[in-house]
Amino acid sequence: MTNARTLTIVLFVVLVAVTLAITIWASRQTRTATDFYAGGRSFSAFQNGMAIGGDYMSAASFLGIAGIIALSGYDGFLYSIGFLVAWLVALLLVAEFLRNAGRYTMADVLAFRMRQRPVRSAAAVSTVTVSVFYLIAQMVGAGSLVALLLGIKSGQTFLGMSAETAKVATILLVGALMIVYVVVGGMKGTTYVQIVKAFLLMGGAILMTILVLAAYKFNLSDLLGAAAEKSGKGAAFLEPGLKYGKEVAGDPTQTFYNKMDLLSLGLALVLGTAGLPHILIRFYTVPTAKAARRSVLWAIGIIGSFYLLTLALGFGAAALVGSKDIVAQDPGGNTAAPQLAQALGKRFLGGDVGGASLLAIIAAVAFATILAVVAGLTLASSSSVAHDFYANVLRRGEATERQEINVARSSAFVIGAISIVLAIFAQKLNVAFLVALAFAVAASGNLPAILFSLFWKRFNTVGATAAIYGGLGSAVLLVAFSPVVSSLPTSWFPDADFAWFPLQNPGIISIPLGFFFGWLATMLSSEKADDARYAELEVRSLTGAGAH
């Protein structure tokens, strides 16, 4: 165990050193606001596609989805499919239009033909809220890894820390590192960290998938059969209804709620990507609209391949580790993939030493995953605070580039601190589930405003702020009074009970509400839309004429 700990710590230190070196190098290339926010628009389609993959394939993907599949079988596959299909929505409805019409942030498009201050304020609030939800998931993933990686069992300590204390210390460490990446490296540093992470994650996932299939002589039927048997659920493990849409005998009301929760989750997963701020800003880092399109195609190939691999990781963990051992290590299932790595290492790479080695390697990859994604999220939210709220709302467009960048760096500290505190309270939740909440919030507030701005001529300032605040507020409110926060053993506050909203994902209610509020406020408002500016936005978004 000492050797495993030593190897894990050494690999982690090497990884942090490499990413910090990249960040410091990038800081020397960052001179202007365009460099800080958009990496100087200097990345190729392939580089940006890899970075998008690095930004998107988060701890939720690697740790959370593998854990849900390992514990819930067929139903966990919904996340893999939902996250992948979401990219088609982003490609068809958002990517090229945003690249052509915006400059640094999502709000550049929303405010193009509307009053700047109300729209940019709303966009900044929404961006920070979505980013914090997403950041919590990454921090929880980091904390969940620690006890396993360092071999801390209940009652044991490491460097004087219990398992719970070590998780909190890790959340603090990851938070500190993400702030450094953003403050020092900006978009260039963050992008290169994400590219490195994407290579590492794909390599680790491919290696583990090959070993899982080799364990069952590349016979998928044997793998699935073993997973079902070891799960303790039998044939139900390979059928829908184990976790989502569950039918409750004698309780048609609960059965209805379960099925609505399934639809709500699917809707949030499919529509959420097109409203995620840290994904949207990636389209500004390429020089042309053509490169934006091609980068999304690269991202779809990379991300699609990865989500196919999560099936092998999830079912492999169920078969080779077993749900009982996974839950014993982490109730949310977030350590299923690292535990699988340990089991595969023992089987193929020479006993305990091999298990410790592969666990350490995959753990380092998981940390790289978390560090890259939290950096992207922090950059998106701090950029919105600086560019949208400070420069265009408080300073009314009169702030210098240097002042903007300084505010972005300062806000990274504040956003990081908020995320750290909230993550400490959310450690029992599955990270894929937490990300699904972020997707619901993004799809409820950001997506209606973006689509109406791009495609509805009559849409105005009142409608835009109503869509963002209405969708965002309803999503957050419903989550606050749902079983996610209270009433269940796995809730944030399990001893309290104020959950009057029965669904765990609010998307099926809050997403239509976001569109409805935007439509209703526009129709009731006496504000006249600027037809000339809409015509200019339409030409720019469709052709790229005048794009930055």
C-alpha positions, 0 to 999 in steps of 0.5 A: 500500500505504501508503494501505491501511495508513493506512486500515486503521489509521484504521478500526481506531482509530475502531472501538476508540474507539467500543467503548471509549466504549460500555464507559465509558458502560456502566460508569457504569450498572453498580452491582450484581452483576446489572448486571455479570453480567446487564446488569440483565436490561434487554435486549429480546428483539431486543437480546439476539437481536442480542447472541447473534448478535454473540457467536455469529458469531465469527472462526470464522464469518466467517474460518474457515468462509469459509476452509474453504469456499474451500479444501475446497468442499462439505465446508466447508459442514458448519460452516455447517449444523452451527452453525445446526442447533445453535441448534435444540438450544439453543432446544428443550432449554436456553434457556427452562429455564436462564433460568427456573431460574438466576441468573447462570451455568450452575452456578446450575442445576446446583447448584440441588438438589445440594451447592453446592461440588463442583458449582460447582467443576466448573462453574467448571473446565469454563467456563474450559476451554471459554472458553479453547479458544474464546478461542484461536480468536479470537486466532488469527483476529486474528493471521492478519489482521494480515500481510494488513491491513498488507500485510506480505510475507515479508522485509518489516517494519512499524514494525520488526516482521516478519509473525510479530512483528506477529501476536503483537503483535496477539494481545497487543493484542486480549487487552488490549482484551478485558480492558478491556471486561470489567473496565470495562463488564461485561455491559452494555458487552459486550452493546452492543459485540456488538450493534454488531458484529452490525450491522457483520458482517451489513452487511459480509457482505451487501455482499460477497455482493451483489458476489460474485453481481454478478461472475457476473451472479447466476448461481450455476452460473457462480459454482460452476463458476468456484470449482471451476476455480480451486480446482485440485480440479475437480468434486471441489471441489463434492462431499463427501469432499475434506476429511472422510470421505475414502476412502483407496485400499488403506487401509480403516482410515484410511478408517474413521477419516476417516468417524468424524472426520466424524461426530464433527465433526458431533456436536460442532457440533450439540450444542456450542452448548447447552453453551457458557458465553458463550451460556448466560449471555446468556439471563439478560440478559432480563427474562422467559422469553418474552423469552428464547424470542423472543431465541433466535428473533431469533438463529436468523434473524440467524445463519441468514441469516449462514451462508447468506452464508458460502457466497457468501463461501467460494465467491466467495473460491475463484473470485475469489482462488484457493486458491493465493493464499489458502494463500500468505497463510495456510495455514489459510485464515483470510484468505480473506474479507478477500482476497475483499474486496480482490478485489471492491474492485478489481473494482467500486470502482476498482482498487487504491484500491477494493480497499484501501478494501473490505479495510480496511472488512472488516478493521475488521468482522473486528476488531469480530467478534473483540473482541466475542466475546472479551469475551463469552467472558472475561466468562463465564469470569470470572463463573464464577470469581467467582460460582461458585468464589469466592463459593459455594465459597471464601466459602460464599455469604458474599461481598459483591457488591462482592467478587464483582465485584472477583474477576471483574475480577481473574480476567479478567486471568488468563484473558486472559493464559492465552489470549494465551500459548496463541494464540501457539502455535496460529497455524497452525490454522484458527479454525473447526476450533479452535472445533469443538474448543471445541464438543466440550469443551462438549458433553462436559462441560457438556451432559450435566450440564445435561440430567440436572439438568433432566430426571432426578430421580435425578441427584445431586451425584456424577453431576454432577461425574462428568459434567463432569469425565469428559466434559471430561477425556476430551475434553481428553485425546483432543485432547492425544493427537490429530493436532491437537497432534502428528504433522502439519505443521499440528499445534501441535507438528509435530516431535513425534509422540505422537498415539495417538488417530486422530481430530481431533475427540473428540466421538464418544467424549467426548460419550457418555462424559460422559453415561455417567460422569454416569449411572454415578456416579449409579447407583453413588452412595449419595447420595439425590437431593433430591426436593423440590428437584427438584420445585421446579426442575421447576416453575421451569424449566417455568413461570418461577415464582420466576425471577430 
